[in-house]
Structures are given as C-alpha cells and as structure tokens.
Amino acid sequence: QVQLAESGGGLVQAGESLRLSCAASGSIFRISGMGWYRQAPGKQRELVATITSGGNTNYVGSVKGRFTISRGNAKNTAYLQMNSLTPEDSAVYYCKADILSSRGSSSYYWGQGTQVTVSS
C-alpha cells in the first residue's frame, strides 16, 4: 500500500553533483524517519544517511561533509544532495521510509533504487 519513488540518479564526472529525491505515497499517516542506502556490485548495502522526524541526521563517514539529507516541504519527501562525487560513490541508491499508519501499525518500506554512476 506504500510506494517510494526515487529519482535524480544519473551519470556524472568526478567532482560533480547530483540531487536524489524520494517521494512516498499510499496508506501513510506519518513518516517517522527516512534514509538513503546504497549498494555497489559485489558489496553489501550500506547506510548513507538518515533523518528522523525530529531532524536528527547521521551519515556514513565516507560522505560526511559532501552529502546532505533533508526533508522537503511535502512531508512525505526526502532528498540527498551529493557533492564532490567520486567513483567510489557509484551505486544503486535506495530510499527507505519508516511509516506509521492511521491504525498504529509501523513498518518500513524500500524504493526500487536509482543508479548513480560517477566516472573518473
């Protein structure tokens, strides 16, 4: 009943920037937190950045100072601004949302992912 749609991925050169967007829709009462994760071929999926309903953020060490996670004016949106991209940032980026329904049920959902490729 809940869908997450990511967008903004693409092919860029090292040093350039991208901004990823995530929009949640469906049976949503409240989103308690959202995050971005990434997975490169042959590697584990890793947390990139998260943001709570209270605005607290955390980042994996390799992106600190370069990436910024934020919530949009629309409550069910999240963004990941990625600056100074390097080839090691190349991966499929997934949006994750922790959602509370009007019935009190809490669940998390994943988007289908958006490809980010950074050339050297």
PASEBA-1860 file (N, C-alpha, C; in nm, 3 decimals):
! residues 120
1> QVQLAESG> 0.082/-0.121/0.000/0.000/0.000/0.000/0.085/0.126/0.000 ~ 0.212/0.112/0.033/0.303/0.226/0.035/0.406/0.207/-0.074 ~ 0.430/0.313/-0.148/0.528/0.312/-0.254/0.626/0.426/-0.235 ~ 0.753/0.398/-0.260/0.856/0.500/-0.258/0.914/0.512/-0.398 ~ 0.921/0.633/-0.448/0.972/0.659/-0.582/1.095/0.746/-0.573 ~ 1.208/0.692/-0.618/1.333/0.768/-0.621/1.356/0.824/-0.760 ~ 1.427/0.935/-0.764/1.466/0.994/-0.890/1.590/1.079/-0.869 ~ 1.653/1.116/-0.978/1.767/1.205/-0.971/1.901/1.141/-0.999
9> GGLVQAGE> 1.905/1.010/-1.013/2.030/0.944/-1.044/2.073/0.972/-1.187 ~ 2.196/0.935/-1.216/2.247/0.957/-1.350/2.396/0.932/-1.358 ~ 2.452/0.972/-1.470/2.595/0.958/-1.496/2.660/1.094/-1.491 ~ 2.759/1.107/-1.404/2.832/1.233/-1.389/2.981/1.205/-1.380 ~ 3.059/1.310/-1.395/3.203/1.301/-1.379/3.242/1.329/-1.236 ~ 3.357/1.279/-1.197/3.407/1.303/-1.062/3.413/1.453/-1.034 ~ 3.370/1.490/-0.914/3.368/1.628/-0.873/3.234/1.697/-0.895 ~ 3.147/1.637/-0.971/3.017/1.696/-0.997/2.917/1.657/-0.888
17> SLRLSCAA> 2.793/1.704/-0.904/2.691/1.686/-0.802/2.564/1.626/-0.859 ~ 2.489/1.562/-0.772/2.357/1.511/-0.804/2.267/1.532/-0.683 ~ 2.138/1.543/-0.708/2.041/1.553/-0.601/1.935/1.446/-0.620 ~ 1.927/1.355/-0.526/1.829/1.248/-0.531/1.703/1.289/-0.457 ~ 1.589/1.244/-0.508/1.461/1.272/-0.446/1.388/1.142/-0.417 ~ 1.311/1.142/-0.311/1.230/1.028/-0.273/1.092/1.078/-0.232 ~ 0.989/1.023/-0.292/0.852/1.059/-0.259/0.775/0.935/-0.219 ~ 0.712/0.941/-0.103/0.632/0.830/-0.052/0.485/0.857/-0.077
25> SGSIFRIS> 0.413/0.753/-0.111/0.270/0.766/-0.135/0.199/0.639/-0.089 ~ 0.068/0.649/-0.070/-0.010/0.535/-0.028/-0.074/0.556/0.108 ~ -0.089/0.447/0.180/-0.155/0.450/0.311/-0.057/0.497/0.417 ~ -0.039/0.628/0.423/0.058/0.688/0.515/-0.013/0.782/0.610 ~ 0.011/0.761/0.737/-0.035/0.853/0.839/0.078/0.948/0.879 ~ 0.194/0.891/0.900/0.309/0.971/0.940/0.436/0.894/0.908 ~ 0.537/0.966/0.864/0.669/0.909/0.841/0.757/0.952/0.957 ~ 0.806/0.855/1.031/0.888/0.885/1.147/1.034/0.908/1.111
33> GMGWYRQA> 1.077/0.849/1.001/1.215/0.867/0.959/1.235/0.822/0.816 ~ 1.335/0.878/0.752/1.368/0.840/0.617/1.519/0.831/0.604 ~ 1.562/0.754/0.506/1.705/0.739/0.488/1.739/0.699/0.347 ~ 1.867/0.711/0.318/1.922/0.669/0.190/2.028/0.563/0.215 ~ 2.024/0.458/0.135/2.120/0.350/0.139/2.173/0.327/-0.001 ~ 2.286/0.261/-0.011/2.340/0.234/-0.144/2.405/0.097/-0.147 ~ 2.409/0.041/-0.266/2.470/-0.089/-0.286/2.542/-0.092/-0.420 ~ 2.670/-0.118/-0.415/2.751/-0.133/-0.535/2.767/-0.281/-0.566
41> PGKQRELV> 2.794/-0.316/-0.691/2.811/-0.456/-0.727/2.917/-0.524/-0.642 ~ 2.883/-0.640/-0.587/2.976/-0.715/-0.506/2.995/-0.664/-0.365 ~ 2.920/-0.564/-0.326/2.932/-0.508/-0.192/2.799/-0.514/-0.118 ~ 2.807/-0.504/0.014/2.687/-0.501/0.096/2.616/-0.368/0.082 ~ 2.485/-0.371/0.103/2.411/-0.246/0.109/2.450/-0.174/0.236 ~ 2.479/-0.046/0.225/2.522/0.031/0.340/2.436/0.154/0.359 ~ 2.425/0.194/0.483/2.356/0.318/0.515/2.440/0.435/0.468 ~ 2.375/0.530/0.402/2.442/0.652/0.359/2.406/0.768/0.452
49> ATITSGGN> 2.277/0.789/0.472/2.230/0.899/0.555/2.089/0.872/0.602 ~ 2.056/0.917/0.722/1.920/0.907/0.775/1.880/1.038/0.838 ~ 1.749/1.059/0.844/1.695/1.176/0.911/1.568/1.135/0.984 ~ 1.556/1.176/1.109/1.440/1.143/1.190/1.335/1.252/1.180 ~ 1.217/1.224/1.237/1.112/1.324/1.239/1.152/1.448/1.317 ~ 1.245/1.431/1.410/1.294/1.544/1.487/1.407/1.620/1.420 ~ 1.449/1.576/1.302/1.552/1.647/1.229/1.693/1.599/1.255 ~ 1.710/1.496/1.336/1.843/1.443/1.360/1.892/1.367/1.238
57> TNYVGSVK> 2.017/1.388/1.203/2.075/1.324/1.087/2.201/1.248/1.125 ~ 2.233/1.147/1.046/2.360/1.080/1.060/2.404/1.031/0.923 ~ 2.535/1.017/0.907/2.594/0.983/0.778/2.703/0.880/0.795 ~ 2.722/0.801/0.692/2.839/0.716/0.689/2.962/0.805/0.674 ~ 3.070/0.766/0.736/3.187/0.851/0.740/3.239/0.896/0.605 ~ 3.226/0.812/0.504/3.282/0.844/0.374/3.210/0.957/0.301 ~ 3.090/0.995/0.346/3.015/1.100/0.278/3.000/1.225/0.362 ~ 3.047/1.223/0.486/3.034/1.339/0.572/3.103/1.460/0.510
65> GRFTISRG> 3.033/1.571/0.511/3.086/1.693/0.453/3.058/1.707/0.306 ~ 3.013/1.600/0.241/2.984/1.604/0.098/2.834/1.585/0.069 ~ 2.769/1.500/0.146/2.628/1.470/0.125/2.543/1.536/0.232 ~ 2.421/1.573/0.197/2.327/1.630/0.291/2.189/1.570/0.269 ~ 2.133/1.512/0.375/1.997/1.459/0.368/1.902/1.563/0.425 ~ 1.784/1.573/0.367/1.686/1.671/0.413/1.546/1.622/0.383 ~ 1.449/1.681/0.451/1.308/1.657/0.425/1.253/1.775/0.347 ~ 1.166/1.747/0.252/1.108/1.852/0.171/0.992/1.921/0.238
73> NAKNTAYL> 0.939/2.023/0.169/0.821/2.092/0.220/0.703/1.997/0.231 ~ 0.690/1.909/0.134/0.594/1.800/0.146/0.648/1.700/0.247 ~ 0.565/1.657/0.339/0.611/1.573/0.450/0.666/1.439/0.403 ~ 0.612/1.387/0.296/0.649/1.254/0.252/0.758/1.256/0.146 ~ 0.852/1.346/0.161/0.962/1.356/0.067/1.094/1.365/0.140 ~ 1.198/1.318/0.075/1.333/1.328/0.127/1.428/1.351/0.010 ~ 1.539/1.416/0.040/1.637/1.447/-0.062/1.776/1.411/-0.013 ~ 1.862/1.384/-0.107/2.002/1.361/-0.077/2.084/1.443/-0.176
81> QMNSLTPE> 2.141/1.551/-0.126/2.230/1.634/-0.207/2.369/1.574/-0.200 ~ 2.424/1.539/-0.314/2.554/1.474/-0.320/2.650/1.563/-0.398 ~ 2.750/1.613/-0.328/2.850/1.700/-0.389/2.986/1.630/-0.392 ~ 3.073/1.681/-0.476/3.209/1.628/-0.488/3.210/1.477/-0.504 ~ 3.130/1.430/-0.596/3.116/1.287/-0.616/3.245/1.224/-0.666 ~ 3.269/1.102/-0.621/3.385/1.025/-0.662/3.338/0.891/-0.718 ~ 3.423/0.823/-0.793/3.382/0.692/-0.846/3.338/0.593/-0.740 ~ 3.393/0.603/-0.618/3.354/0.511/-0.513/3.211/0.535/-0.465
89> DSAVYYCK> 3.151/0.646/-0.505/3.011/0.672/-0.474/2.916/0.601/-0.570 ~ 2.967/0.544/-0.676/2.883/0.477/-0.773/2.812/0.358/-0.709 ~ 2.681/0.355/-0.723/2.599/0.250/-0.663/2.454/0.273/-0.701 ~ 2.371/0.176/-0.668/2.228/0.197/-0.672/2.187/0.253/-0.536 ~ 2.121/0.365/-0.537/2.080/0.432/-0.414/1.932/0.403/-0.388 ~ 1.903/0.360/-0.266/1.768/0.323/-0.226/1.717/0.415/-0.116 ~ 1.593/0.453/-0.128/1.526/0.530/-0.024/1.454/0.434/0.070 ~ 1.457/0.463/0.198/1.387/0.384/0.298/1.305/0.477/0.386
97> ADILSSRG> 1.183/0.437/0.416/1.095/0.517/0.500/1.034/0.431/0.609 ~ 1.034/0.485/0.730/0.966/0.422/0.843/0.832/0.491/0.857 ~ 0.725/0.414/0.839/0.591/0.470/0.825/0.497/0.418/0.931 ~ 0.423/0.510/0.990/0.319/0.479/1.087/0.183/0.499/1.020 ~ 0.099/0.396/1.023/-0.033/0.406/0.963/-0.132/0.466/1.063 ~ -0.250/0.501/1.013/-0.353/0.556/1.099/-0.404/0.455/1.200 ~ -0.380/0.328/1.174/-0.421/0.222/1.265/-0.315/0.189/1.369 ~ -0.204/0.258/1.364/-0.099/0.237/1.461/0.005/0.136/1.422
105> SSSYYWGQ> -0.003/0.084/1.302/0.094/-0.013/1.254/0.218/0.058/1.202 ~ 0.334/0.011/1.242/0.460/0.070/1.200/0.537/-0.027/1.111 ~ 0.581/0.021/0.997/0.653/-0.062/0.902/0.756/0.023/0.829 ~ 0.853/-0.043/0.768/0.946/0.028/0.684/0.933/-0.022/0.541 ~ 0.964/0.066/0.447/0.950/0.036/0.305/1.072/0.083/0.229 ~ 1.099/0.014/0.120/1.211/0.046/0.033/1.163/0.090/-0.104 ~ 1.236/0.184/-0.162/1.214/0.218/-0.300/1.285/0.120/-0.391 ~ 1.266/0.134/-0.521/1.326/0.042/-0.617/1.470/0.078/-0.651
113> GTQVTVSS> 1.513/0.196/-0.615/1.650/0.234/-0.636/1.670/0.322/-0.759 ~ 1.773/0.403/-0.754/1.812/0.485/-0.868/1.964/0.475/-0.883 ~ 2.009/0.458/-1.006/2.150/0.435/-1.034/2.228/0.565/-1.035 ~ 2.339/0.565/-0.964/2.434/0.676/-0.966/2.567/0.621/-1.015 ~ 2.617/0.678/-1.122/2.745/0.636/-1.177/2.836/0.758/-1.190 ~ 2.954/0.748/-1.132/3.050/0.857/-1.133/3.174/0.810/-1.207 ~ 3.207/0.876/-1.315/3.323/0.840/-1.394/3.446/0.913/-1.344 ~ 3.561/0.853/-1.362/3.686/0.913/-1.318/3.742/1.008/-1.422
END
